[in-house]
């Protein structure tokens, strides 16, 4: 499918799912996160992606947060549903639901845990895209699943109707270069971490699908805009700050680091669920140092 089928670009936030201390979905907090990233200027959001801890939620809970996100966004920016799972039937079911309630697309990993060959991967995405009718963002995350999406395979997947974009979290700039060269005229190529946004956009990526807008606010959007407009001085300055922010993921579990950082900044981060654990006082002290170092005000 042509890139002209969607106009996705810029800073897409993969939002957290705030839970209460008792492990329930905090709907008010979730609505607050949706507003937070929209007010920061984000160009889109993903509900129940990896940062949204979909792996700790039931399918019914995922459907619920899809619905909340669509309702709260109210058409202000595109809402994509994270519909990844292991069984093809589950992915199709979640993606169909996302289409029915008005999501603008779905972000889909290859089947979790199973290592597929190229033929199986093409069949999987063909079924999900064909049976759901929703625009699909491929999600390449070799660190998370056993199936990698190299550029030559993505070139084949780009021929599938409704496949319109890819989030590449390989952390490999050669892979990014190959994706843009081979597929950039067919699908929209996003980098999966903001600390690699500047070089990715310089090569032709259309933006980032990542995590930190809900922590740093407009800074992540400004980085994209500076890089896209060619303001290298500002882009480099912001890149250094974002790269420093990414050190929060060295403190502890990345998903908790986002929530703990948000809580420290007075934002609705909430809690997680087992086996995730809250940070220790020592870990929070490390977070505080990083956040204050880039000029964020810790409450």
ABEGO torsion letter per residue (X at the ends): XBAAABABBEBBBBBBBBBBAAGBBBAAAAAAAAAAAAAAGBABBBBGBAAAGAAABBAAAAAAAAAAAAAAAGGABBBBBBABBABAAAAAAAAAAAAAAGBAEBBBBBBBGBBBBAAAAAAAAAAAAAAAGBBBBBBBBAAABABBBBAAAAAAAAABBGBABBBBAAGBAAAAAAAAAAAAAABBBBBABAAAAAAAAAAGBAEBBBAAAAAAEAAAAAAAAAAAAGBAAAAAAAAAAAAAAAAAAAABBAAAAAAAAAAAAGBBAEBBBOABBBBBAAAAAAAAAAAAAAGBBBX
